[in-house]
Amino acid sequence: MPSHATQEKRYRADPPADSLVPGPNRVVEPVVMTGSEAIVRSLEELGVTDVFGLPGGTILPTYDPLMDSTAIRHILVRHEQGAGHAAEGYYLATGRPGVAIATSGPGATNLVTPIADAHMDSEACVFITGQVASAAIGSDAFQEADIVGITMPITKHSRLVTDANDIPQALAEAFHIAITGRPGPVLIDVPKDVQQAQMEFSWPPTIDLPGYRPVVRGHSKQVREAARLIQQAERPVLYVGGGVSRGHASIELKELAELTGAPVVTTLTARGVFPDSHQQHVGMPGMHGSVSAVSALQMSDLLITLGARFDDRVTGQLSSFAPKAKVIHADIDPAEISKNRAADVPIVGSVKEIIPELTEAVRESFSQSGTPDLAEWWTVLNRLRETYPIGYTPTEDGLMSPQKVIERISAHSGSEAVYVAGVGQHQMWASQFVKYERPHQWLNSAGLGTMGFSVPAAMGAKVGSPDRVVWAIDGDGCFQMTNQELATCMINKIPIKVAVINNSSLGMVRQWQTLFYESRYSNTDLNTGHDTIRVPDFVKLAEAYGCLGLRCDRDEDLDATIEQAMAVNDRPVVVDFVVSRDSMVWPMVPAGVSNSEIQVAKDLTPDWDEED
């Protein structure tokens, strides 16, 4: 496996200095072709090697020349939503833009959920949709939907191409916009007649985006002021968000962290960007974060916020979040600065540029004014880490603990594997009990919380990183939303491994019903687990798709079952881990209350007087 430093350099293939067009920028002299041929040729020139899609009437003109491409591997999905999530997983695992293709109407609208998901989690994906013929637009033609209008609020940019000659420029701009600044999804909609029209193709095209100039370098005065606050702080915390992962700045972050000696918290989308094993890492903050991480933010006098957005799942009740802290906020998106929490020192720019600048300014400040003594701060935090570690208790029903299942998967697979979660309890347990040591090791749907994300995203991750073990850690509810993509994996030889954490319930909803609705379990029983009718039987389902299906419901079989799954690499593996339905995710900050009210178990809150 390549080193982390090598990987971080590879993730973004920058164009030549004199061009904004991504890819190798080969020169193609003018040649006449159809619009659909231009779509395929543009993707080739942009360096695209893999796309996920499902053909239909209005995109058929493009599927014909796509069949002849030797540079692009098209992976036929079973549902357009799967194509979209696969594109997300591809981007998250590789740093290269994911591409999904669909037809008009329902094909395009089936992409809406992954587009919204990519938008919320800042993922560079390009979605290409067919549209009804130009003359029919607005007539309620068969399979017509205004996908540009529908997706405008959830894309970074969307465009209806009305002239075939504009296709190369439209696609080059789509990729440029998707990967620069704050990454995000871009949609290109192409009517069928535009695909069929003749045009003159040449490469590279000219990118003309006069209003789009992302700021990359931080303002030097603000950087110096941030360094001054860091030098003066007694309880600083590096609050690290997904922007550091998207910006491929893990190496730079480590240097800054070790220079300052400050504790580091990594949000759900930043897990792995700073190693869990590092002594300065105090955990994940948020609703199901560690007591040490949540408390560090609450007690801090300075938040050094890097690529994070003060999400409600991190802050809890915003008015009571980190009440004594000044805020340094560095982000490439100026709209995020002071959106939720006012920044005392705002710094707009790329964290990959800002963090080294800040490191140099801090080093200079320390040399002039002295290095802060954080020993007392670390005494408090270390006591919290020791007193309230992330853990779990044995189950009362004799079934396996889901936490232990995930813990053992991590132990067998290691940090070079990729872990992809759906949404719910299993997602939180996977964020807590897998050891994350490198960036791009952990993929999940964070902002939108999309059930069904895991299997197709794992498929995309495996396509992008074929040499890595890829685990989809899924719930029995999430798995039933998109498991048809196992067919895609089987036929295309994409050997992902799926761990179904089967508690026979919509687990997170059931947990809330237990805690807040007097254990009235309205419509959360899925009948998939122990002592149920098992509809479906996940082992038989896996076998129907040609996968290896395994079941484990005893602790004594756990390691052997995982080893059996790890030994199979010629087809997908699905393991039905039957676990206790009564296991809950702890710690927990109930929605709408202060983070200071974090519970380590039901009705059990830490004694803060002992820590201050």
C-alpha positions in Angstrom: 0.0 0.0 0.0 1.3 3.6 -0.7 2.2 5.7 2.2 -0.3 8.3 3.5 1.9 11.1 2.3 2.0 9.6 -1.2 -1.7 9.1 -1.2 -2.4 12.7 -0.1 -0.3 14.0 -3.1 -2.2 11.7 -5.5 -5.7 12.6 -4.6 -6.1 15.7 -6.7 -4.8 15.6 -10.2 -4.1 19.3 -10.8 -4.2 20.6 -14.3 -1.1 22.3 -15.8 -0.5 25.7 -14.3 -1.8 27.6 -17.3 -5.1 25.7 -17.6 -8.2 25.3 -15.5 -9.3 22.2 -17.3 -8.8 19.1 -15.2 -7.0 16.0 -16.6 -3.9 15.7 -18.7 -4.9 18.5 -21.2 -4.0 16.6 -24.3 -4.5 18.7 -27.5 -7.2 17.4 -29.8 -7.5 19.1 -33.1 -11.0 19.9 -34.4 -13.0 16.9 -35.5 -16.6 16.5 -36.4 -18.7 14.1 -34.2 -22.1 13.9 -32.5 -22.9 15.5 -29.2 -23.1 12.1 -27.6 -19.6 11.2 -28.9 -18.4 14.5 -27.5 -19.7 13.5 -24.0 -17.8 10.3 -24.1 -14.6 11.9 -25.5 -14.8 14.8 -23.0 -14.9 12.3 -20.1 -11.9 10.5 -21.6 -9.9 13.7 -21.9 -10.9 14.6 -18.3 -9.2 11.4 -17.2 -12.4 9.6 -16.2 -11.9 5.8 -16.0 -15.0 4.6 -14.3 -18.7 5.7 -14.5 -21.8 4.2 -12.9 -25.1 4.4 -14.7 -28.4 2.9 -16.1 -29.5 3.6 -19.7 -32.9 4.8 -20.8 -34.5 6.4 -23.8 -33.1 10.0 -23.6 -29.6 9.0 -22.8 -29.3 6.1 -25.3 -27.5 8.2 -27.9 -24.6 8.5 -25.4 -24.6 4.9 -24.4 -23.9 3.9 -28.0 -20.4 5.5 -28.3 -19.8 4.7 -24.6 -19.8 1.0 -25.7 -16.7 1.7 -27.9 -14.7 3.5 -25.3 -11.5 1.6 -24.2 -10.6 4.1 -21.5 -13.9 4.2 -19.6 -15.4 1.3 -17.7 -19.1 1.6 -17.4 -20.7 -0.2 -14.5 -24.4 -1.0 -15.0 -26.2 -0.5 -11.7 -29.6 -1.9 -10.7 -31.1 1.4 -9.6 -30.0 5.0 -10.3 -29.7 5.8 -6.6 -27.0 3.1 -6.5 -25.1 4.9 -9.3 -25.2 8.1 -7.4 -24.0 6.6 -4.1 -21.3 4.6 -6.0 -20.0 7.9 -7.4 -19.9 9.3 -3.9 -18.0 6.3 -2.6 -15.6 6.5 -5.5 -14.8 10.1 -4.7 -14.5 9.6 -1.0 -12.1 6.7 -1.4 -10.0 8.2 -4.1 -10.3 12.0 -4.2 -11.2 11.7 -7.9 -14.6 12.9 -9.0 -17.3 10.3 -9.2 -19.5 10.1 -12.3 -23.1 8.8 -12.6 -25.3 8.7 -15.7 -29.0 8.4 -15.9 -31.9 9.0 -18.3 -34.6 11.7 -17.9 -37.6 11.7 -15.7 -37.6 9.0 -13.1 -34.0 8.1 -13.9 -32.9 11.6 -13.1 -35.1 12.0 -10.1 -33.7 8.7 -8.7 -30.4 10.6 -8.5 -31.9 13.4 -6.3 -31.1 11.6 -3.0 -27.4 11.0 -3.8 -27.1 14.5 -5.2 -28.4 15.9 -2.0 -26.2 13.6 0.0 -23.1 14.7 -2.0 -24.1 18.4 -1.5 -24.5 18.0 2.2 -21.1 16.2 2.6 -19.1 18.3 0.1 -18.3 15.6 -2.4 -17.0 16.2 -5.9 -19.4 14.2 -8.2 -20.6 14.9 -11.7 -24.1 13.7 -12.7 -25.0 13.5 -16.4 -28.6 13.1 -17.3 -30.5 12.7 -20.6 -33.4 15.1 -21.2 -36.3 15.0 -23.7 -35.8 16.7 -27.0 -35.5 20.4 -26.9 -38.8 21.0 -28.7 -40.6 18.9 -26.2 -39.3 20.6 -23.0 -42.1 22.1 -21.1 -44.8 20.0 -22.8 -45.0 17.3 -20.1 -43.5 14.9 -22.6 -43.0 11.2 -21.7 -40.4 11.0 -18.9 -39.8 14.7 -18.7 -38.7 16.3 -15.5 -37.0 19.6 -14.9 -34.0 18.0 -13.2 -32.0 21.3 -13.4 -34.8 23.1 -11.5 -35.3 20.2 -9.1 -31.6 20.0 -8.2 -30.7 23.6 -8.2 -30.8 24.0 -4.4 -28.8 20.8 -3.9 -26.0 21.2 -6.5 -23.0 23.4 -6.6 -23.9 24.1 -10.2 -26.4 22.7 -12.7 -26.8 23.3 -16.4 -29.0 22.4 -19.3 -26.9 22.2 -22.5 -28.8 23.5 -25.5 -26.1 23.5 -28.1 -23.9 20.4 -28.9 -20.9 22.6 -29.5 -21.0 23.6 -25.8 -20.7 20.0 -24.5 -16.8 20.0 -24.0 -16.9 23.3 -22.2 -19.9 22.3 -20.1 -18.2 19.1 -18.9 -14.8 20.7 -18.3 -16.4 23.4 -16.3 -18.5 20.8 -14.4 -15.4 18.9 -13.3 -13.5 22.2 -12.5 -16.4 23.4 -10.3 -16.9 20.1 -8.6 -13.2 19.7 -7.5 -12.2 23.3 -6.7 -13.1 25.4 -3.8 -15.6 23.5 -1.5 -16.2 20.3 -3.4 -19.7 19.5 -4.5 -22.0 17.9 -7.0 -22.6 19.3 -10.5 -25.4 18.2 -12.8 -25.2 18.4 -16.6 -28.6 17.8 -18.4 -28.4 17.1 -22.2 -31.5 16.9 -24.4 -31.7 13.9 -26.7 -31.5 16.0 -29.9 -28.4 17.8 -28.6 -26.7 14.5 -28.1 -27.6 13.5 -31.7 -26.6 16.8 -33.3 -23.3 17.2 -35.2 -20.6 19.4 -33.6 -16.9 20.2 -33.9 -14.9 18.7 -31.0 -11.6 20.1 -29.9 -9.7 19.9 -26.6 -8.9 21.5 -24.3 -11.9 23.9 -24.2 -11.9 27.3 -22.6 -13.3 27.5 -19.1 -15.2 30.8 -18.7 -16.5 31.3 -15.2 -16.0 35.0 -14.4 -17.9 34.8 -11.2 -16.2 31.7 -9.8 -12.9 32.4 -8.1 -12.5 30.4 -4.9 -10.1 31.9 -2.4 -7.3 29.6 -1.6 -4.7 31.6 0.4 -5.7 32.8 3.9 -5.4 36.5 4.8 -2.0 36.9 6.4 -3.2 39.3 9.0 -5.9 36.9 10.1 -3.4 34.1 10.2 -1.1 36.1 12.5 -4.0 37.0 14.8 -5.0 33.4 15.0 -1.5 32.5 16.0 -1.6 35.1 18.7 -4.8 33.7 20.2 -3.3 30.2 20.1 -0.2 31.4 22.0 -2.4 33.0 24.7 -4.9 30.1 25.1 -5.0 28.0 28.2 -7.6 25.4 26.9 -7.3 25.3 23.1 -8.9 22.6 21.0 -8.4 21.8 17.4 -11.9 21.2 16.1 -11.3 19.3 12.9 -14.1 18.8 10.3 -14.6 17.0 7.0 -13.0 19.9 5.1 -9.6 18.7 6.2 -10.3 15.3 4.7 -11.7 16.8 1.5 -8.7 19.2 1.4 -6.2 16.3 1.8 -4.5 18.2 4.6 -3.9 15.4 7.2 -0.1 15.7 7.0 -0.4 19.5 7.5 -2.8 19.0 10.4 -0.5 16.7 12.2 2.3 19.2 12.1 0.2 22.0 13.5 -1.3 19.7 16.2 2.1 18.5 17.4 3.5 22.1 17.4 0.6 23.4 19.5 0.3 20.4 21.7 -3.5 21.0 21.8 -6.1 18.3 21.9 -7.7 17.3 18.6 -11.3 16.3 18.0 -12.4 14.8 14.7 -16.0 15.0 13.5 -17.9 12.2 11.9 -16.7 13.2 8.4 -13.1 13.7 9.6 -12.5 10.4 11.3 -9.1 9.2 10.4 -7.7 12.5 9.3 -5.9 12.6 12.6 -4.9 9.1 13.9 -7.0 7.7 16.7 -3.8 6.3 18.2 -2.2 9.7 18.5 -1.9 10.8 22.2 -3.4 14.2 21.3 -6.6 12.7 19.8 -9.4 13.0 22.4 -12.2 11.5 20.3 -15.2 12.4 18.1 -17.5 15.2 19.3 -21.2 15.4 18.9 -24.5 13.7 19.8 -22.8 10.3 20.1 -19.2 11.5 20.6 -16.9 10.7 23.4 -17.2 12.4 26.8 -13.6 13.7 26.5 -14.2 15.2 23.0 -17.6 16.8 23.9 -16.2 18.1 27.2 -13.1 19.5 25.6 -15.2 21.7 23.4 -17.5 22.7 26.2 -14.6 23.7 28.5 -12.4 25.2 25.8 -11.3 28.8 25.8 -10.3 28.7 22.1 -11.7 26.6 19.2 -9.2 26.3 16.3 -11.9 25.3 13.8 -10.6 23.8 10.6 -12.9 22.8 7.8 -15.9 22.3 10.2 -19.3 24.0 10.0 -20.7 23.9 13.6 -23.2 21.3 12.6 -26.1 20.9 15.0 -25.1 17.3 15.7 -21.8 18.6 17.1 -23.0 21.7 18.9 -26.2 20.5 20.5 -28.0 23.5 21.8 -26.1 26.2 19.9 -26.5 28.9 22.5 -24.8 26.8 25.2 -22.0 25.4 23.0 -18.5 26.1 24.1 -19.7 29.2 26.1 -16.2 30.5 27.1 -14.4 29.9 23.8 -13.1 32.4 21.3 -13.3 31.0 17.7 -10.8 30.8 14.9 -12.7 29.5 11.9 -10.8 28.5 8.7 -13.0 27.3 5.8 -12.8 27.5 2.0 -16.5 28.4 1.9 -17.1 32.0 3.1 -20.8 31.2 3.6 -19.9 28.9 6.5 -17.9 31.5 8.4 -20.0 32.8 11.3 -23.1 31.1 9.8 -23.9 29.3 13.1 -21.2 30.6 15.5 -19.6 34.0 15.2 -15.9 33.8 14.4 -13.5 36.0 16.3 -10.9 35.3 13.6 -12.3 34.3 10.3 -9.9 32.8 7.7 -11.3 32.1 4.2 -9.2 29.7 2.1 -8.1 26.1 1.5 -7.0 24.3 4.7 -4.1 22.8 2.8 -2.8 26.3 2.3 -4.0 27.8 5.6 -2.7 25.2 8.0 1.0 25.4 6.9 0.7 29.2 7.0 -0.8 29.0 10.5 1.9 26.5 11.6 4.6 29.0 10.6 2.9 31.9 12.3 2.4 29.8 15.5 6.0 28.8 15.5 7.1 32.4 15.2 4.7 33.5 17.9 6.0 30.7 20.3 9.6 31.7 19.6 8.8 35.3 20.5 6.4 34.9 23.4 7.0 31.4 24.7 5.2 28.1 24.3 2.0 27.7 26.3 2.0 25.3 29.2 -1.0 23.0 28.6 -0.2 20.5 31.4 -3.2 21.5 33.5 -5.5 21.3 30.5 -4.2 17.8 29.7 -4.7 16.7 33.3 -8.4 17.5 33.0 -8.7 15.8 29.6 -6.7 12.7 30.5 -8.9 12.2 33.6 -12.0 12.4 31.4 -10.5 9.9 28.9 -9.7 7.5 31.7 -13.0 7.9 33.6 -15.3 7.8 30.6 -13.8 5.7 27.8 -16.0 4.6 24.9 -17.2 1.1 25.8 -20.2 -1.2 26.1 -21.8 -3.6 28.5 -22.7 -7.3 27.9 -26.1 -7.9 26.5 -28.9 -9.2 28.7 -30.5 -11.4 26.1 -27.4 -13.5 25.4 -27.0 -12.4 21.8 -23.9 -10.7 20.5 -23.0 -7.1 21.2 -23.0 -5.1 17.9 -20.1 -3.1 19.3 -18.0 -6.3 19.7 -18.8 -7.4 16.1 -17.5 -4.1 14.7 -14.5 -4.1 17.1 -13.5 -7.5 15.8 -14.0 -6.6 12.1 -11.6 -3.7 12.7 -9.1 -5.9 14.4 -9.1 -8.4 11.5 -9.1 -5.8 8.7 -6.9 -3.0 10.0 -6.4 0.6 9.0 -5.6 -0.1 5.4 -9.2 -1.3 4.9 -12.1 1.0 3.9 -15.2 1.1 6.1 -18.5 2.3 4.7 -21.5 2.7 6.9 -25.2 3.2 6.3 -27.1 5.4 8.8 -28.2 4.7 12.3 -26.9 2.8 15.3 -24.5 0.7 13.2 -23.0 4.0 11.8 -22.3 5.4 15.2 -20.9 2.1 16.5 -18.6 1.9 13.4 -17.5 5.5 14.0 -16.6 4.5 17.6 -15.2 1.0 17.5 -13.2 0.9 14.3 -9.6 2.2 14.8 -9.1 5.0 12.3 -5.5 5.8 11.5 -5.6 7.3 8.0 -7.7 9.7 6.0 -10.3 8.3 3.5 -10.6 5.1 5.6 -14.1 5.9 6.8 -17.0 6.8 4.4 -20.5 7.5 5.5 -23.6 9.7 4.9 -23.3 12.3 7.6 -25.2 15.5 6.7 -28.2 14.0 5.0 -28.2 10.7 6.9 -29.2 8.5 3.9 -30.3 5.0 4.6 -29.1 2.7 1.8 -25.8 4.6 1.3 -23.5 1.8 2.4 -23.7 -1.0 -0.2 -23.5 1.1 -3.4 -20.9 3.5 -1.8 -18.8 0.5 -0.8 -19.1 -0.7 -4.4 -17.8 2.7 -5.7 -15.0 2.7 -3.1 -13.9 -0.8 -4.2 -13.9 0.2 -7.9 -11.7 3.2 -7.0 -9.5 1.3 -4.6 -9.5 -2.3 -5.8 -6.5 -3.3 -3.8 -8.1 -2.5 -0.4 -10.5 -4.6 1.6 -13.8 -2.7 1.6 -16.4 -3.4 4.4 -19.9 -2.1 4.1 -21.1 -2.0 7.7 -24.8 -1.9 7.3 -28.0 -2.2 9.3 -30.8 -4.7 8.5 -33.0 -1.7 7.7 -30.5 0.2 5.5 -29.4 -3.0 3.7 -32.9 -3.7 2.5 -33.0 -0.3 0.7 -30.1 -0.9 -1.8 -29.0 -4.5 -1.6 -29.9 -5.0 -5.3 -26.5 -3.6 -6.0 -25.0 -6.9 -4.9 -26.0 -8.1 -8.4 -23.9 -5.2 -9.8 -21.0 -6.3 -7.6 -21.3 -9.9 -8.5 -21.5 -9.5 -12.3 -18.7 -6.8 -12.3 -16.4 -8.7 -10.0 -16.4 -6.1 -7.2 -15.8 -8.2 -4.1 -17.1 -6.0 -1.3 -17.8 -7.4 2.1 -21.1 -6.6 3.8 -21.5 -6.8 7.6 -25.3 -6.7 8.3 -25.6 -5.6 12.0 -28.9 -7.3 12.3 -30.9 -6.3 15.4 -34.2 -6.9 13.6 -35.1 -3.3 14.0 -34.9 0.2 12.8 -32.3 0.5 15.6 -31.8 4.2 16.1 -35.5 4.9 15.9 -36.1 2.1 18.4 -33.5 3.6 20.7 -35.4 6.9 20.7 -38.6 5.1 21.3 -37.1 3.4 24.3 -35.7 6.6 25.7 -38.4 9.2 24.8 -41.6 7.3 23.9 -42.0 5.0 26.9 -40.8 1.9 24.9 -43.8 2.1 22.5 -42.2 0.5 19.4 -44.3 1.8 16.7 -43.3 0.3 13.3 -39.7 -0.4 14.0 -39.7 -4.2 14.1 -38.2 -5.6 10.9 -38.6 -9.4 11.5 -35.1 -10.2 10.3 -33.4 -11.5 13.4 -33.4 -14.0 16.2 -36.7 -15.7 17.0 -38.5 -14.0 14.0 -39.8 -15.2 10.7 -36.6 -13.8 9.0 -38.1 -12.1 6.0 -35.8 -11.8 4.2 -33.3 -14.4 5.2 -30.1 -12.5 4.5 -28.0 -15.7 3.9 -30.5 -16.9 1.3 -30.7 -13.4 -0.2 -26.9 -13.3 -0.6 -26.8 -16.7 -2.2 -29.6 -15.7 -4.6 -27.2 -12.9 -5.8 -24.4 -15.4 -6.2 -22.6 -14.0 -3.1 -21.2 -16.0 -0.2 -23.8 -15.8 2.6 -22.8 -16.4 6.2 -24.5 -16.1 9.5 -23.0 -15.5 13.0 -25.1 -15.3 16.2 -22.6 -16.5 18.8 -19.5 -14.8 20.3 -17.5 -18.0 20.0 -18.0 -18.1 16.2 -17.3 -14.4 15.6 -13.6 -14.4 14.8 -13.8 -17.5 12.7 -16.7 -16.1 10.7 -14.8 -12.8 10.0 -11.8 -14.8 9.0 -13.9 -16.8 6.6 -15.3 -13.6 5.0 -11.8 -12.1 4.8 -10.5 -15.2 2.9 -13.0 -14.8 0.0 -11.9 -12.3 -2.6 -13.5 -13.5 -5.8 -17.1 -12.4 -5.0 -19.1 -10.3 -2.6 -19.6 -11.7 0.9 -22.6 -10.9 3.1 -22.4 -11.8 6.8 -25.7 -11.7 8.9 -24.4 -10.8 12.3 -27.4 -11.4 14.6 -27.1 -9.0 17.5 -29.1 -7.9 20.5 -31.9 -5.5 19.7 -31.6 -3.8 23.1 -28.0 -2.5 22.6 -27.9 1.3 22.5 -25.4 3.9 21.3 -23.7 5.7 24.2 -22.6 8.4 25.0 -25.6 10.4 23.8 -26.6 14.1 23.9 -30.4 14.2 23.4 -31.5 16.5 20.6 -32.0 20.1 21.5 -30.2 20.2 24.9 -26.8 21.4 25.9 -23.7 19.2 25.3 -23.1 19.6 29.0 -26.0 17.2 29.5 -24.3 14.3 27.7 -25.3 10.9 29.1 -22.9 8.0 29.3 -25.8 5.7 30.0 -29.5 6.1 30.6 -30.0 8.9 33.1 -26.3 9.0 33.9 -24.4 12.2 33.4 -20.8 12.9 34.3 -20.1 14.8 37.4 -18.5 18.0 36.0 -17.6 19.4 39.4 -14.9 16.7 39.6 -13.3 17.8 36.4 -13.1 21.5 36.8 
